[in-house]
Amino acid sequence: MLVGTKSVVRAMPIGAELQPDGGAHFRVFAPRPKTIVLVVDDEEHGLAEEPGGYRSAFVPSATAGSRYGYRLDGEARILPDPASRFQPDGPHGLSAIVDPAAYAWRDGSWGGVRREDRHVVYEMHVGVFTSEGTWRAAIEQLHLLKDVGISVIEMMPVAEFSGRFGWGYDGVSMFAPTRLYGGPDDLRAFVDAAHGLGLGVILDVVYNHFGPDGNFLPCFADSYLTDRYDNEWGDAIDFDGPHAAPTREFVRENAAYWVREFHFDGLRLDATQQIFDASKRNIVAELTAAAREAGQGRHVFVVAENEPQDAKLVRPEENGGDGVDAVWNEDFHHTAHVTLTGRNEAYYSDYTGASRELLGCIRHGFLYQGQRSAWQSKPRGAPALDIDPIQRVLFLENHDQVANSGFGKRLVGIADPARLRAMTAVLLLAPGTAMLFQGQEFASTTPFLYFADHKGELGAMVAKGRREFLTQFPSITSIATDEPGAPETFRRCVIDWSQRETNGWAVRLHRDLISLRRGDPVFADPATRIDGATLSTDALLVRCFGATEERLLIVNFGHPLVPRIWPEPLLAPPAGRDWRLMWSSEHPDYGGDGAVSPLAEDGSWQFPGRLAVVMESVAVERPPATEKTAKKKKAEESGPKESATKESGPAR
């Protein structure tokens, strides 16, 4: 870009950027105000008008750390830059110039996150991950995630928002990492340290709405928002209106920015069903492509949350899709939750928790692929039988679902321990991408509640809205919920890491299962073929056909099954091989009563209750021949041959 006689170097089309020869260049999309003044370190500067509503200026005296903002139409207040890279005093304060090149990265050999790998994702809220609630403090815990087998961290939103605490989904300064967890270089250090341990990091981003407090975008342009669509959280972002190009640029550049300047390995896109775009190329596809390009050869992993679980998101663009890598499987969570808790109220009412539902998720991904949802009174989902299992993210807990219990209770405090161990085996051994919620790997009982530090009328409205949302759950409507704006609510959610020592059984359970998931030649191979069958309403089996070996995952959440006969072909061992117990959720190391094989010595099956086992296929072991049997065999070999038509008995 050429400004006057000076050549300007820019990574993004908007924001403040330091120049190689000193000074900084500022560019903002601001067609709405009649006049606009740039204020840098208390000095005012005029801006040159550019085509399309953009305005820009070069300030020779600006340096890293300079505070700046824009005064619109002569108003006394100075507004922050819509593309600010840092807000030291929060979203209502002045912006600060950041030098993204000042941090010395050490991850030059890091290759990113490939979709094909058997990842275990770990959802994290930095503010309650440690007692300090900072990126620097979180670095100290990363080796514990590596130890248990986590491969990718999914960081909940960090774009600047108002207040002292919050979930992060009300972000307003979309390019500024929140000052609550440290400075921008602290976030870089976190990602760098994770890469050094072999951990990927993806960032949860919100492109379906802007937060209600501190969003100054409408002061600069009228085209960011629209009332043409009904959005759950206020005005929808305008991606397809006649003047939507700068808005699309804003979001597209934001997606690329996190990958380019912070080395994030990808993004998790929040509530994509609330991203409305009738354009020929959906903004989801556009920002996904931009993020991948920003990776500059590193693998960039993009995940979508989508309530109807639309498979279009993960299909390639050339096939009419959006090119996302994976989508959350809410169906798996919901049916598993009913299995474990027996509660099928509200949106759980579309599920029974029967074994056929779990098996349906394992074999076919989403349960609802266009059928009518009784809870929603309309069809839900779309055909998705063609998508790869690895493109579905399976989980038993996440931030929403834990908080929606009304008390923020974790499954370890709700479910039967033996059944929870068995369901954990399903989660971590099933095909697909697995996800844990922070602390789940050591059976944390720390609640995760809804917290948001909004003041005054807004705070009261948020608290009222939360109470009204929970009325869909009859079991908790009569009980007062924790106030979202109370500091005590936030502090109650800080993880107690001492439980990792006291709950060593849970660490061992997750570590061993993840080791099987990522190290076993059958479970780790993406080419492994699976089949399955239900054994009862509460029991199922999954047979995994590897290249040279096979595995059986047998799970029974109910009472013991001791059938007289069991004519199920998937229980038959491979030719010349037999089944042998490989792993059991009832091993004493996990707090169980002892590992018992469901296969008796006489070849009959019995399925203990509240148990998951893995059976491996092994070569048939024949007892060594005794002297007597050897002489008999020699005599038979020298005698007349038996008829070729005579049937022989089984080898066992």
C-alpha positions in Angstrom: 0.0 0.0 0.0 1.3 3.5 -0.9 0.4 6.4 1.4 1.6 9.6 -0.3 5.2 8.9 -1.1 5.6 6.3 1.7 5.1 2.6 1.2 3.0 1.0 4.0 3.4 -2.6 5.1 0.2 -4.2 6.4 -0.8 -7.7 7.6 -4.4 -6.8 7.9 -6.6 -4.2 6.1 -7.8 -2.7 9.4 -6.2 -1.8 12.7 -3.0 -0.2 13.8 0.3 -1.6 12.5 3.9 -0.6 13.2 6.0 0.1 10.2 9.5 -1.2 9.5 11.0 2.3 9.4 9.2 3.5 12.5 5.8 4.9 13.2 2.5 3.2 12.8 -0.2 3.1 10.1 -3.9 3.2 11.2 -6.8 2.1 9.0 -10.5 1.9 10.0 -13.8 1.2 8.3 -15.9 4.2 9.4 -18.5 5.4 6.8 -21.0 6.5 9.4 -19.4 9.5 11.2 -19.2 12.7 9.3 -15.9 13.6 11.0 -13.4 11.3 12.6 -10.1 12.2 14.4 -7.4 9.8 15.4 -6.0 10.4 18.9 -2.6 8.9 19.6 -0.9 9.5 23.0 -3.2 12.5 23.5 -2.3 14.1 20.1 -4.9 14.4 17.4 -4.4 13.4 13.8 -6.6 13.7 10.7 -7.4 10.7 8.6 -7.4 10.5 4.8 -10.6 9.2 3.2 -10.4 6.1 1.0 -12.9 4.5 -1.3 -15.5 2.3 0.3 -15.8 4.1 3.7 -12.2 3.4 4.9 -10.0 6.1 6.5 -6.3 5.9 7.3 -3.4 7.8 8.7 0.3 7.4 9.3 1.7 8.7 12.7 5.5 8.8 12.8 5.7 9.2 16.6 3.5 6.1 17.4 5.3 3.1 19.0 4.5 -0.2 20.6 2.4 0.5 23.7 1.1 3.9 22.4 -2.5 4.4 23.5 -5.0 5.5 20.9 -8.6 5.7 19.8 -11.0 7.6 17.6 -13.2 10.7 18.3 -16.3 10.6 16.1 -18.3 13.7 15.1 -16.7 16.0 17.7 -17.8 13.9 20.7 -15.6 14.2 23.8 -15.4 10.5 24.3 -12.6 8.6 22.4 -13.7 5.2 21.2 -11.3 2.2 20.9 -10.2 0.8 17.6 -12.7 -1.8 16.3 -9.7 -3.9 15.3 -7.6 -3.2 18.4 -5.0 -5.8 19.3 -5.1 -5.0 23.0 -7.4 -3.2 25.4 -5.4 -2.8 28.7 -8.4 -1.1 30.5 -11.1 -3.3 29.0 -13.4 -2.7 26.0 -14.4 0.8 27.1 -10.8 2.1 27.3 -8.2 3.2 24.8 -6.5 0.7 22.5 -2.8 -0.1 22.7 -0.5 -0.6 19.7 1.0 -4.1 19.8 4.1 -5.4 18.0 3.3 -9.0 17.1 6.8 -9.5 15.8 8.4 -8.8 19.3 7.7 -12.3 20.6 10.4 -14.9 19.8 8.6 -18.0 18.8 10.2 -21.4 19.4 7.8 -23.6 17.5 9.3 -23.5 14.1 9.1 -27.2 13.6 5.5 -27.5 14.8 3.3 -28.9 12.0 -0.2 -28.1 13.3 -3.2 -30.3 14.0 -4.2 -32.9 11.4 -7.9 -34.0 11.2 -6.9 -37.6 10.6 -5.2 -38.1 13.9 -7.1 -39.7 16.8 -7.3 -36.5 18.8 -8.5 -36.1 22.3 -9.5 -32.4 22.6 -9.6 -30.7 26.0 -12.0 -27.8 26.5 -10.5 -25.2 28.8 -11.7 -21.9 30.4 -8.4 -20.1 31.2 -10.1 -17.9 33.9 -10.9 -20.9 36.2 -8.3 -23.4 35.0 -6.0 -22.2 37.8 -6.5 -20.1 40.9 -4.5 -17.3 39.2 -6.6 -17.5 36.1 -3.9 -16.4 33.7 -2.2 -17.9 30.6 1.2 -17.9 32.5 -0.3 -20.0 35.3 -2.0 -22.3 32.9 1.4 -23.1 31.3 2.4 -24.8 34.5 -0.4 -27.4 34.2 0.2 -28.3 30.5 2.5 -31.2 31.3 -0.4 -32.8 33.2 -2.6 -32.7 30.2 0.2 -34.2 28.1 0.7 -36.9 30.7 -2.8 -38.2 30.4 -2.8 -38.2 26.6 -4.5 -34.9 25.6 -3.5 -33.8 22.1 -5.5 -30.6 21.4 -6.6 -27.8 23.8 -9.8 -26.0 22.9 -9.6 -22.6 24.6 -12.9 -21.0 25.4 -13.3 -17.4 23.9 -10.7 -14.8 24.8 -11.8 -11.8 22.8 -12.1 -8.8 25.1 -15.4 -8.5 27.0 -16.8 -6.3 29.8 -16.5 -7.1 33.5 -14.1 -9.0 35.8 -15.1 -12.5 34.6 -17.3 -14.2 32.1 -17.5 -17.2 29.8 -16.2 -15.1 26.9 -19.1 -15.5 24.5 -20.0 -11.8 24.9 -16.8 -10.6 23.2 -16.7 -7.1 21.7 -13.1 -6.3 20.9 -12.7 -9.3 18.5 -9.0 -8.9 17.9 -7.9 -8.1 21.5 -7.1 -11.0 23.8 -8.7 -10.1 27.1 -6.6 -8.3 29.7 -8.1 -10.5 32.4 -5.7 -13.4 31.6 -2.6 -11.4 30.8 -1.1 -9.6 27.8 -1.0 -10.7 24.2 2.6 -12.1 24.6 1.4 -14.2 27.5 -1.1 -15.9 25.2 1.6 -16.4 22.7 3.8 -18.0 25.4 1.0 -20.3 26.3 0.5 -21.5 22.7 4.3 -21.8 22.3 4.7 -23.9 25.4 1.8 -26.1 24.4 3.5 -26.7 21.0 6.8 -27.5 22.8 5.0 -30.3 24.6 3.3 -31.6 21.4 -0.1 -30.1 22.2 -2.2 -28.3 19.7 -4.3 -25.3 20.6 -7.5 -24.2 18.9 -9.5 -21.1 19.9 -13.3 -20.8 20.4 -14.5 -17.9 18.4 -17.9 -16.2 18.2 -19.1 -15.0 14.9 -22.9 -15.2 15.4 -23.3 -12.0 17.6 -21.5 -9.3 19.4 -21.6 -8.8 23.1 -24.2 -6.3 24.6 -21.7 -4.2 26.5 -18.8 -2.3 24.9 -19.7 -3.0 21.2 -18.8 0.2 19.4 -18.9 -1.2 15.9 -22.3 0.4 15.1 -20.8 3.8 15.9 -18.4 3.4 13.0 -20.8 1.7 10.5 -24.5 0.8 10.2 -23.8 -2.3 8.1 -22.4 -4.7 10.8 -25.8 -5.8 12.1 -29.1 -6.7 10.7 -32.7 -7.4 11.9 -33.5 -9.6 8.9 -32.8 -12.7 10.9 -34.0 -13.8 14.4 -30.9 -14.3 16.5 -31.0 -15.8 20.0 -28.6 -13.1 21.4 -29.8 -9.9 19.8 -29.1 -8.5 16.4 -27.6 -10.9 13.9 -24.3 -10.1 12.1 -25.0 -9.0 8.5 -23.1 -11.3 6.2 -25.3 -11.1 3.1 -26.7 -7.6 2.9 -25.9 -5.1 0.1 -23.1 -3.5 2.2 -21.8 -6.7 3.9 -18.4 -6.9 2.3 -16.5 -5.0 5.1 -18.3 -7.1 7.7 -17.2 -10.3 5.9 -13.7 -8.9 5.7 -13.7 -8.1 9.4 -14.6 -11.7 10.4 -12.5 -13.3 7.7 -9.4 -11.3 8.9 -10.2 -12.1 12.5 -10.1 -15.9 11.8 -6.8 -15.6 10.0 -5.4 -13.2 12.6 -5.6 -15.8 15.5 -3.8 -18.4 13.4 -1.2 -16.0 12.0 -0.2 -13.9 15.0 -0.9 -16.3 17.8 -0.1 -19.6 16.1 -3.4 -21.1 17.0 -3.8 -24.5 15.3 -7.4 -23.8 14.4 -10.8 -22.5 15.5 -14.0 -23.8 17.2 -16.9 -21.9 15.6 -19.6 -21.2 18.2 -23.3 -21.8 17.4 -23.0 -21.7 13.6 -26.7 -22.3 13.2 -27.0 -18.6 14.3 -24.6 -17.4 11.5 -27.0 -16.4 8.7 -25.7 -16.0 5.2 -27.5 -16.5 2.0 -24.4 -15.6 -0.1 -23.2 -18.0 -2.8 -20.1 -18.7 -0.6 -21.0 -19.0 3.0 -18.9 -16.9 5.4 -18.1 -20.1 7.3 -16.4 -21.5 4.2 -14.7 -18.2 3.6 -13.2 -17.8 7.1 -12.2 -21.4 7.2 -10.2 -21.0 4.0 -8.7 -17.8 5.3 -7.6 -19.5 8.6 -6.0 -22.3 6.7 -4.1 -20.0 4.4 -2.8 -18.1 7.4 -1.3 -21.3 8.7 1.3 -21.0 6.0 1.7 -24.8 5.6 0.8 -25.8 9.1 -2.3 -28.0 9.5 -5.2 -25.9 10.7 -8.1 -27.7 12.4 -11.6 -26.1 12.3 -14.5 -27.4 14.4 -18.1 -26.2 14.3 -20.8 -26.2 16.9 -24.1 -26.6 15.1 -27.3 -27.5 17.0 -29.0 -29.4 14.1 -25.6 -31.0 13.3 -25.7 -30.0 9.6 -23.3 -32.3 7.7 -22.9 -29.6 5.0 -20.4 -27.9 7.3 -17.9 -30.7 7.0 -18.3 -31.5 3.3 -15.7 -30.1 0.9 -16.5 -26.8 -0.8 -16.4 -28.5 -4.2 -19.2 -30.7 -3.0 -21.3 -27.9 -1.8 -20.0 -27.8 1.8 -18.1 -25.4 4.0 -14.9 -27.3 4.4 -14.9 -27.5 8.2 -13.0 -30.4 9.7 -15.5 -31.6 12.4 -18.8 -30.8 14.0 -20.0 -31.4 17.6 -22.2 -34.5 18.1 -24.9 -33.3 20.5 -26.8 -36.5 20.0 -24.1 -38.6 21.5 -23.9 -36.4 24.5 -27.7 -36.3 25.0 -28.3 -40.1 24.8 -25.2 -40.8 27.0 -26.5 -38.3 29.5 -29.9 -40.0 29.7 -28.2 -43.4 30.0 -26.1 -42.2 32.9 -28.6 -40.0 34.8 -32.1 -41.3 33.8 -33.2 -37.7 33.2 -34.7 -37.1 29.8 -36.4 -33.8 30.3 -36.3 -30.7 28.1 -34.1 -31.3 25.0 -33.1 -34.7 26.4 -36.7 -35.8 25.9 -35.9 -36.8 22.3 -33.7 -39.6 23.7 -34.2 -42.8 25.7 -30.6 -43.7 26.5 -31.1 -47.2 25.1 -28.1 -49.1 23.8 -29.4 -48.9 20.2 -29.0 -45.1 20.4 -25.5 -45.2 21.5 -24.7 -47.8 18.9 -26.4 -45.6 16.3 -24.0 -42.7 17.3 -21.0 -45.0 17.0 -22.0 -46.5 13.7 -23.7 -43.6 12.0 -22.8 -40.4 13.9 -25.9 -38.3 14.3 -29.1 -39.9 15.4 -31.3 -37.1 13.9 -30.6 -36.8 10.2 -33.9 -35.3 9.1 -36.4 -37.0 11.4 -38.9 -35.1 13.4 -37.8 -33.9 16.8 -40.7 -34.1 19.3 -39.0 -31.4 21.5 -38.6 -29.0 18.6 -41.8 -30.0 16.8 -40.0 -30.0 13.5 -37.5 -32.1 11.5 -34.0 -31.9 12.9 -30.7 -32.6 11.1 -29.8 -33.6 7.6 -28.4 -36.7 5.9 -24.9 -37.4 7.2 -24.3 -41.1 6.6 -21.5 -40.3 4.2 -19.2 -38.3 6.5 -16.1 -39.7 8.1 -16.4 -40.7 11.8 -13.4 -38.5 12.6 -15.5 -35.5 11.6 -17.8 -35.9 14.6 -16.7 -34.7 18.0 -18.0 -36.9 20.9 -18.2 -35.7 24.5 -19.8 -36.4 27.8 -19.3 -32.9 29.2 -18.8 -29.4 27.9 -19.3 -25.9 29.3 -22.9 -25.6 28.3 -24.1 -29.0 29.4 -22.4 -29.0 32.8 -23.8 -25.5 33.6 -27.2 -26.6 32.4 -27.5 -29.0 35.3 -28.6 -26.0 37.2 -25.9 -26.6 39.9 -22.9 -26.9 37.5 -22.6 -30.6 38.7 -20.1 -32.9 36.9 -21.2 -36.4 35.9 -18.9 -37.9 38.6 -21.3 -36.4 41.1 -24.5 -37.5 39.3 -23.9 -40.8 37.6 -23.2 -44.3 39.0 -19.3 -44.6 39.1 -19.2 -48.0 37.4 -21.5 -46.8 34.6 -19.5 -43.6 34.2 -16.3 -45.6 33.8 -18.0 -47.8 31.1 -19.3 -44.7 29.3 -15.8 -43.2 29.4 -14.6 -46.3 27.5 -17.3 -45.7 24.9 -16.3 -42.1 24.5 -12.5 -42.7 24.1 -12.6 -45.9 22.1 -15.4 -45.1 19.7 -14.5 -43.8 16.2 -14.6 -40.1 16.1 -12.8 -37.1 17.7 -13.1 -37.3 21.5 -13.4 -34.2 23.8 -13.1 -33.9 27.6 -14.1 -30.9 29.7 -11.4 -29.4 32.0 -10.9 -31.6 35.1 -12.9 -34.5 33.6 -9.7 -36.5 33.3 -9.3 -36.6 37.1 -13.0 -36.7 38.1 -13.1 -33.1 39.2 -16.1 -32.3 41.3 -15.6 -28.5 40.9 -18.9 -27.1 39.4 -19.0 -25.1 36.3 -21.7 -22.5 36.5 -22.9 -19.7 34.3 -21.0 -16.5 35.3 -21.0 -13.1 33.7 -20.1 -9.8 35.3 -22.7 -7.5 33.9 -23.8 -4.5 35.9 -27.1 -2.8 36.6 -30.1 -3.4 34.4 -28.1 -5.6 32.0 -26.9 -7.8 34.8 -30.5 -8.2 36.1 -31.7 -9.0 32.6 -29.0 -11.7 32.2 -29.8 -13.3 35.5 -33.5 -13.3 34.7 -32.8 -14.8 31.3 -30.7 -17.5 32.8 -33.4 -18.4 35.3 -36.0 -18.5 32.5 -33.8 -20.8 30.4 -33.5 -23.3 33.2 -37.3 -23.5 33.6 -37.3 -26.1 30.7 -35.8 -28.5 33.3 -38.7 -29.3 35.7 -36.3 -31.0 38.2 -34.5 -27.7 38.9 -37.1 -24.9 38.5 -38.0 -24.7 42.1 -34.4 -24.3 43.2 -32.6 -20.9 43.3 -29.7 -20.8 40.9 -26.3 -19.1 41.5 -26.4 -15.5 40.4 -24.3 -15.1 37.3 -22.8 -11.8 38.4 -21.8 -12.8 41.9 -18.0 -13.1 42.3 -18.7 -16.2 44.5 -20.3 -17.9 41.5 -17.1 -17.4 39.5 -14.8 -18.4 42.3 -16.7 -21.6 42.9 -15.7 -22.7 39.4 -11.9 -22.6 39.9 -10.5 -26.1 39.5 -9.1 -27.8 42.5 -6.0 -29.5 41.2 -5.4 -31.4 44.4 -8.2 -33.7 43.3 -5.9 -35.0 40.6 -3.9 -36.7 43.3 -6.8 -38.0 45.4 -8.6 -39.2 42.3 -5.7 -41.1 40.8 -8.0 -43.8 39.6 -9.6 -41.4 37.1 -6.3 -40.3 35.8 -5.3 -43.9 35.2 -8.6 -44.7 33.6 -8.3 -41.9 31.1 -4.6 -42.4 30.5 -5.0 -46.1 29.8 -8.0 -45.6 27.5 -6.3 -42.8 25.6 -3.2 -45.0 25.2 -5.4 -47.7 23.7 -7.2 -45.1 21.5 -3.9 -43.7 20.1 -1.5 -46.6 20.4 -3.4 -49.8 19.8 -3.0 -51.1 16.2 -6.7 -51.6 15.8 -8.2 -48.6 17.7 -5.6 -46.1 16.4 -5.9 -47.1 12.7 -8.4 -44.8 10.9 -8.9 -47.6 8.3 -10.3 -50.0 11.0 -13.8 -51.1 10.0 -16.5 -51.4 12.7 -19.8 -53.2 13.1 -22.0 -53.5 16.1 -25.1 -55.1 17.7 -27.3 -54.5 20.7 -27.3 -57.3 23.3 -30.2 -55.8 25.3 -31.8 -52.4 26.0 -28.7 -51.6 28.2 -25.9 -53.5 26.5 -24.1 -53.4 23.1 -21.0 -54.6 21.4 -18.8 -53.1 18.8 -16.5 -55.2 16.7 -13.4 -53.5 15.2 -11.8 -55.1 12.2 -8.2 -54.1 11.9 -5.7 -54.9 9.2 -4.3 -57.9 11.1 -6.1 -58.0 14.4 -9.6 -57.5 15.8 -11.1 -56.1 19.0 -14.5 -56.4 20.7 -15.8 -53.5 22.9 -18.6 -54.9 25.0 -20.6 -52.6 27.2 -23.4 -53.3 29.6 -25.0 -50.4 31.6 -27.7 -52.6 33.1 -28.1 -55.9 35.0 -25.9 -58.9 34.3 -26.9 -60.9 31.2 -26.5 -64.7 31.5 -28.2 -66.2 28.5 -28.5 -69.9 27.8 -27.4 -69.4 24.2 -26.2 -66.3 22.3 -26.4 -66.7 18.5 -24.8 -63.3 17.7 -22.3 -63.6 14.8 -20.2 -60.7 15.9 -19.3 -62.6 19.0 -17.7 -65.4 16.9 -13.9 -65.2 17.0 -11.8 -64.7 13.8 -10.7 -67.9 12.0 -8.0 -69.7 13.9 -8.1 -67.2 16.8 -9.9 -66.7 20.1 -11.0 -63.8 22.3 -9.0 -62.8 25.3 -9.7 -60.1 27.9 -7.5 -57.1 27.2 -9.0 -54.3 29.3 -11.8 -53.9 31.8 -13.5 -50.8 33.4 -13.8 -52.8 36.6 -10.0 -53.1 37.1 -9.1 -52.2 40.7 -6.7 -49.5 39.3 -9.9 -47.6 38.3 -11.8 -48.2 41.6 -13.5 -51.3 40.2 -14.3 -54.6 41.9 -12.0 -56.6 39.6 -11.7 -57.5 36.0 -13.9 -60.4 34.9 -13.9 -61.8 31.4 -17.4 -62.2 29.8 -16.1 -65.3 28.0 -16.1 -68.4 30.1 -13.6 -71.3 29.6 -16.3 -73.4 28.0 -16.8 -70.8 25.3 -20.1 -69.4 26.7 -20.8 -65.7 27.2 -22.0 -63.9 30.2 -22.1 -60.1 30.4 -21.6 -58.6 33.9 -23.6 -55.4 34.6 -22.2 -51.8 34.8 -19.1 -52.8 32.9 -17.1 -52.2 29.7 -14.5 -54.6 28.4 -12.2 -54.9 25.5 -11.5 -58.3 24.0 -8.5 -58.9 21.7 -8.2 -61.6 19.1 -5.3 -63.9 19.8 -3.9 -67.1 18.2 -5.6 -70.2 19.6 -3.3 -71.7 22.3 -3.3 -75.5 22.2 -2.0 -77.4 25.1 1.3 -79.2 24.5 1.0 -82.8 23.5 1.7 -85.4 26.2 3.5 -88.7 25.6 0.2 -90.5 25.4 -1.4 -88.2 23.0 1.8 -88.2 20.8 1.7 -92.0 20.5 -2.0 -91.9 19.7 -1.4 -89.3 17.0 1.4 -91.4 15.5 -0.8 -94.5 15.4 -3.6 -92.5 13.8 -1.2 -91.2 11.2 0.0 -94.7 10.3 -3.6 -96.1 10.2 -6.3 -95.9 7.5 -7.4 -92.3 6.6 -10.8 -91.1 7.8 -13.5 -90.2 5.3 -13.1 -86.8 3.9 -16.8 -86.2 4.4 -16.7 -86.7 8.2 -17.3 -83.5 10.1 -14.8 -82.5 12.7 -15.6 -80.8 15.9 -14.6 -77.3 16.9 -11.0 -76.5 17.6 -11.8 -75.4 21.2 
